[in-house]
Amino acid sequence: MTAATVWINGERADSLSALDRGLHYGDGLFETVACVNGRPRLLSLHLARLALGCARLRLPAPGPQRLRAGIEQAAAQADRSIVKLLVTRGVAVGRGYAAGAEQGSWLVIRYPWPEEDAALARSGVRVRTAATRLGENPALAGLKHLNRLEQILARNEDSVIEAEEALMLSHSGRLICGTMSNVFLVDEAGGRRRLRTPDLALCGVAGVMRSVVLREAAHEGIAGSECALTPADLDSAAEVFLTNARIGIWPVRAIDGRALAPGPLTRGLQERLAPLLEGADA
Ligand SMILES: Cc1ncc(COP(=O)(O)O)c(C=O)c1O
C-alpha cells in the first residue's frame, strides 16, 4: 500500500463519506503538486487552474488561502513529496445528478516522492500512441477533473504497458496529450525552429508545466504556439518532449518504435527549468 497521509476538510482523517459525489460521479477536480525542500512548487498556478475549474463547474470550494495553507502544511513535513488536492462537490444532498446545497469536500493527500530513474529526464522516454481516444467536449476541456477513465484505458493497453507514457489522440484524430502529460513538438518551417503544443479547446488538461514551458520559451525568444496537430506532425517532428508538474520535461527518444534524439531546444529548456524544479520561486 502507498504510504499516504490524508487530511479531509482540513483535519487528519482516512475516510470520506460513501455519499460523496466525487466518488459517485467524479464530480470534482484535482491538482497534483510536486513539493521540494518542504515547499509546494508552482502552487499559485495550481490554485489558479483549480479556481477556474471550480467556477466552470460551479463547485463549492474553500478559499485559496485555506487550500494554500493545507497544502503548505502537508508539504512542510517532508523534504520531497507529492501532494494531491481533491475538491469534490461533497456529500450528496439528494440522489441523482442534480446538485443541491452540497457543502463541498476537500482532501489533501501527501505521498512519498516516487523512486524514479533519473535517466528518463536525461536519455528520454519511449512513448506509444494509445488506441483509446479522448472524447471532445469543450465544456470540460482544459480541466483537471476527476473523470480519468480514458487515461486508465489508454495506460493499460497491452501495446503501451512497456512504454513510459502513452500519447492520446482525440476522436477526430488530433494529437492532444499523454495520459499524464502534455506534449510539445519542435520542427522547422521556413528555416526557423518552431515549438508547438496541441490546442486544448476540445479536450486535454491544460498543464501547469505546459504554461511554464510556454512562458520560459518566450523568455528565451522562442515563440511557442498552441495549434491543431495530428500524428503526421509527430512523424515529422525533430524533437518531441513531455511535461508535467512532477517530471518537468522528459525528452522523447522513441515514438511507436521510431527513434528520436533529445534535441537542443529540449535540452535548453530543461536547463532553464532546472532551478525552478529544485524549488526556486516560479
Ligand atoms: C491528462 C493529463 N494531462 C496533462 C497533465 C500535466 O499537467 P500538469 O503540468 O499540471 O502536471 C497531467 C498531469 O497529471 C495529466 O494527467
The ligand as a Tripos MOL2 file, in Angstrom:
@<TRIPOS>MOLECULE
LIG
   16    16     1     0     0
SMALL
NO_CHARGES

@<TRIPOS>ATOM
      1 C1         -4.1190   14.0070  -18.5790 C.3       1 LIG1
      2 C2         -3.0400   14.9350  -18.1210 C.ar      1 LIG1
      3 N1         -2.6090   15.9000  -18.9610 N.ar      1 LIG1
      4 C3         -1.6470   16.7620  -18.6020 C.ar      1 LIG1
      5 C4         -1.0400   16.6880  -17.3630 C.ar      1 LIG1
      6 C5          0.0330   17.6690  -16.9890 C.3       1 LIG1
      7 O1         -0.4710   18.6140  -16.0790 O.3       1 LIG1
      8 P1          0.4640   19.3750  -15.0340 P.3       1 LIG1
      9 O2          1.5460   20.0520  -15.8350 O.co2     1 LIG1
     10 O3         -0.4500   20.3420  -14.3870 O.co2     1 LIG1
     11 O4          1.0230   18.3410  -14.1140 O.co2     1 LIG1
     12 C6         -1.4530   15.7210  -16.4580 C.ar      1 LIG1
     13 C7         -0.8230   15.6130  -15.1450 C.2       1 LIG1
     14 O5         -1.0500   14.7100  -14.3910 O.2       1 LIG1
     15 C8         -2.4790   14.8220  -16.8480 C.ar      1 LIG1
     16 O6         -2.9140   13.8710  -16.0120 O.3       1 LIG1
@<TRIPOS>BOND
     1     1     2 1
     2     2     3 ar
     3     2    15 ar
     4     3     4 ar
     5     4     5 ar
     6     5     6 1
     7     5    12 ar
     8     6     7 1
     9     7     8 1
    10     8     9 2
    11     8    10 1
    12     8    11 1
    13    12    13 1
    14    12    15 ar
    15    13    14 2
    16    15    16 1
@<TRIPOS>SUBSTRUCTURE
     1 LIG1         1 GROUP 0 **** ****
